[in-house]
């Protein structure tokens, strides 16, 4: 029989969830401190902790000493209650991380795998399972410890067909049965999410977009894409392709007629990607006589060369602003976050130049910030997504 809101059982479950979330956020807490944070009386907080401890969701982790009176026991979420796997996949390999329910990463593993090689193309589920198995070994865990898996990839799953779109450079990921095949190989529910959307999740949790419900994250790297977050949720579109701004036609750039599937041997994108991706930055720098192996190296050299280097950064800022102006005019976000190796390498100087260019192109004036997620934003976003869904299940005591 369904529970109605306001019944004692539902209220207990709500208090349980609030307490568990506080323990995750703050770490070990005494009964008194937990009562202060939840607003519960001492007897109610004691009953709650006893109930959660009996259910295996909470364990004691020592006590607070050095103050008058008896020592107070510390309580924390039992980290062994559940574990999740997060993966970031691209055309050159797969990285997997396993975390316990508190969010602590306990194992990682990376495998090199050129997605365009025929042998790799036919073994995608097996390679994903191999990456997860390596992370589990590093954590000293078995497969039965996992509850959920989230995988970040370029492109997006079409909700109508279940196939990965906008990622021709990952040919082994295009099977209609991909999610089912991965679920069978790993043994948990599997979510496949756009990598830039996951970077936006990471940015919302302690990054530049913390506290914002309406923002755009521009990702400029080997590929170019955007996460459009409205009302706190990513905009996906009818085919899952919302935010694929790399294919957006822009003046001064060649078009990828026929869409992403028209490209061969990789993903050249469309207008915007041909202007601001890492390969485009290398080409732009060469036109000004600056040779480098990578886009970050090219931008570092440009920053060190007055005159010529200024021209590189100014031209790149003009290109980024041109694409962003089109997005901002349609979405009108409160914030734009610049992310990916191109934006991060350009740093504050590039951000300032983009902001100056934007002032003459777009009527809305969103705040413009650099990403503050220092490492592995896609993997971090996948972990956060997996943890949120798992906690909704494991922490539900109703």
N, C-alpha and C positions, 0 to 999 in steps of 0.2 A: 504494500500500500504506500502510495507516494506521501512524503512528508509535506506538511504545509508550513509556510514561513511563520516563524515565531514560536514553534513548538520547542520544548526543552531540548529535544535531540538535535534539532537544526541549530539552535543557539549554541549548544555545546560544540558542535562541529565548526561553527563560525569562530568561536573563541579558540578552538584548537588550531585552526588554520592561521589565525592572527598570531598566535604564540609561536608557531613553527616558522612563519615568515620572519618574525622578529629575531628568532634564534639564528636563522640563516644570515640575516642582515648584520647582526651585532656580534655573533659568536656566543661563547658561553655566558650565561646570565644566571644570577641567583634568583630564587623564588621571589624575593622582595622586589628586585629590579624588574623582573618580568611583570609583576603585578602593577608596578608604577607605569610601565610602558603600555600595558593593555587596559589599565583602569579597573582591573579585577581586584576583589578583596583578597586578603591573604588566604583564607580558607578555600576560596574558589580557585585561586592560583595553585594551591597545593593539590587540590583534587584534579585539576587539569594536568599538572605535571605527572602525578601518579598514574593517571589514565594513559598519557602518552608514553610514559616509561614502560608500563605494562604491555602496551601495544608494540613496543620495540622501536618507536619513532624517536624517542629521546633517551639519552644516556647521561649519566653523571661523569664529570671530567675533572674531579678534584674539588677543592674548596677554597674559599677566601679566608685567609688568616691574617694575623697582625692587627686585629682590632678587638675592642672589648666584647665580651660575650662569646658564646659558642660560635665556631666557624660555620660559615654558610656554604652549602653545597652549590656547585656550579652545574648547570644543565646545558646540553647542546644537542643539536639534531644528530641522530645516529648516522654517520656518513655511509655505513654499509647497507642502508635501507635500499638504495637503488643506485645504479650507475647509468650513464648515457654515453653515447659515442657521437662525435662530431667529425665531419670530414670536409676538406676543401679539395676540389678536383679541378685541374686545368689540363691543358694539352700536353704538359710535360710530366705530370705525376699526380699522386694522391697523398695527402697528409691526413692522418687520423689522430684524434685525441680522445681519451676516455676520462671522464670526471665523475666524482661521487656526487651525491645529491646536494651537498653543500656548495658545489661548484669548483671544488679543488681538483685540478688536473692531476691524475695519478699515473698516466701513461701516454706516450706519444710514439708515432711511427710514421715514416715517410717511405714511399716507394717511387722510384723513377719509372715512368712509363710513357713513351711517346704515343699519344693517342692516334696518330696517323699511321702507325705501323700496323700491318694487317693482323699480326698475332695478338696485338693489344686490343684491336677493335673487336675481336671476337671473344674476349675474356673479361669484359668489364665487371660483371658481378663477382667473378673469382678474384680480380685484383682489388676490388673494394673490400671483400672479405679478408684478403691477405693483409691489407692495411689495418683493418680493425683488429685482426688476430695479433698483429705485432704490437699494437697499443695495449691490448689486454695482457700480453706476455710481459710487457714492461711494467704493468701495474700489478702483476701477480694475480690476475683474475681469470676466471673461466667465462665461457659464453653465457652461462646462466645468470651472470651478474648484470647483464645489460637489459634495460627496459625500453629504450628508444634510440633511434639513430636519425640524425639530420645531416644531409649532404648539401654542400654549397657548390653550385656549378655555374659557369657562364650560361646564358640563355634562360629559358623558363619552360616548365611543363605546361602544355596546352591543356586546360581543364576539360576540354571537349573530347580530346583524343588520348590524353595521357602520354603524348610524345614530347620529347625535348625539342624546342624550337630556338631559332636565333643562335645556334652554336654548331655551325658546320665543321668547326675544327675539333669537335668531339664526336666523331662518327660512331663510336661504339656505344654511345649513350642514347641512341635514337629509337631503340626498340619500343614498341607499344607495351610490351610486357616488362619494361625495365623495373618499375617499382615492385612488381610482384616477384621478379627474379631476385632483386636485392633483398627483399623481405625474407625470401626462402634462404638465401645465402647467409644472411646475418642472424636471422631468427628473432627480429624485433620489428615493430612498426617502423617504416622508413618514410621520411619526408625529404623530398628533393626541392630545394629552394634556390632561387636566383642569388648568385653570390653578392651582388651589389645590395640587394635587399637585406642580406645578412650583415653586411658592413654597416648598414644604417641601423640595424638592431644594436650592434656593438656601440655605435656612436650615441644612441639614446641612453645607454646604460653607463654613465660615467664619462661619456665623451663630449664632443662639441655640441651635440644636439640634445643633451640632457635637459629636460624641462620643456621641450618643444613637441607639440603634437602635429604641427604642419611645417614640413621642411622638405628640401630636396638635397640629396647627396649626389654630387657629380663624381664619378669614378673615372679618372684618366690614367690609363696604364697601357699594357699591351693592347687591351681592348678598352672601349669607352662605353659607359652606360650610366644610368641614373636610377636612384631609388626615389620614388615620389611617395611621401608619407603624408596622409591626410587624416585628421582625426585620430592620430596615433596608430593608424594601420596602413600598410603598404598598398598602393594602388596597383592592381594586377592587370586589368584589362580583359577583354573577351577571350583573347588567346594566350594570356599570360605575358604579353609583350610590352606592357606599360613600362616606360623607362628605357626602352632600347633606343636611346638617342644617338647611338653611334651610327645608325642608319638614317638619321635626319638629314635631308638635303640642305646644303648651305652654299651660298655664293663662294666661288673660288675653289671648290672641291669637286672631284669626279664623283659620279653617282654609281652605286652598285645596282644597276638595273636588274630586275629579277629577284632582288632581295638577298638575304644572306646565303641562300642556297646556290646563288649564282657564282659565288667565289669558290676557288679551288686551292688546295694546299694550305689552307688556313682561312682566317676570317678577316678580310680587309675592311669590312664595315662599309659604311656609306660616307656621306659628306663629312659629318662632324668627326668621325673616327679618323678619317684621312687627314684631318687638320691638327688634332691634338693628342693622338695616341703616342706611345713611346717611340715607335718607328718614325712617326711624323716629326717628332721633336728632333730626332737625330738628323733627319733630312733638312729641317729648318736650320739647325746649327751649322750644318755643312755649307749651306748657301752663304753663310757669313764667315766661312773659313775656320770653323771650330769643329775638329774631328774628335770623336769619342766612341767608346764601345757601348755605352748605355745612356739612356735618357738622363738619369740622375747625374752621371759624369758630365754630360754635355751642359746641363744647367748649372752645375757647380763651376765649370770653366767659364760659362757666360757671365756668371755673377762676379767673377774675378777679373773680367776684361772690360774696362770702361769703354763706352762708345759702341763697339761691335757687340759686346755682350748685352748691353742695354737694348740694342735693336732686337736681339733674339728674344729676350723676355717681353719686350713691348709687343712684338708680333704675336707671340704665343698668347699673351694676355688678351689681345684683340680677338684672336680666334676663339678662345674660351668664352669671352664675353658675348660674342656673336651667337654661339649656341645657347648659352645660358639665357640670353634675352628672350629667345623664343619660348623656352620652357617657363620662365618667370611670367611672361605675358599671359600664358594660358593658366598656370597653376596658382600664381600669386602666393608663394610660400612666405612664411615669416622669416625663414632662415635658409641659406644655401651653404652646405658644407663641401669643401673641396678636398677630395681624397684620391687615393691611388698614387703610384710612384711619381708621376709627372707633377701633380700638385704639391705633394709633400717635398719633392726636391726643389721646386720653385720657391717654396717657403713663403714667408711673410711679404717679401718683395713682390713676388708674383701675385699674391692675394691683393695687395694694394693696387697694383696695375689693373687687375681684373675689375676691382671695385670702381676705379676711375673710369674705365671704359664702359662699364655697365650704366653709369650715371647718365650717359648720353644715349643709351639704346633702349632702356626699358622704363616704363612709367612706374611700376611697383618698385619699391626700394627695400628688398629683403636684406637682413643682416648677412654678411659674408664672413665665414670662418674657415680656418684650416682644420682638418681632422686632428683630433688629439688622441686617437687610438694608435698607440705606437707600434704594435706588432700584431700580425695575423688577425686583422679585423674580420675576415670572412669566417675563419675558424672560431673566433670568439663569438661571433653572432650565431653561428650554428650551435655552439654549446649553450648559449643563453636560451635559444629557441627550444632546444631539446629539454633543458632543465625546467623551463616554465611549464611545458606540457606534462612532464613527468611528475612534477610537484602537484599539479592539479589532480592527478590520479592518486599518488601515494599519500598526499597530505589530506585527502578527503576522508574524514572519519565518520561521516554521516551514515 
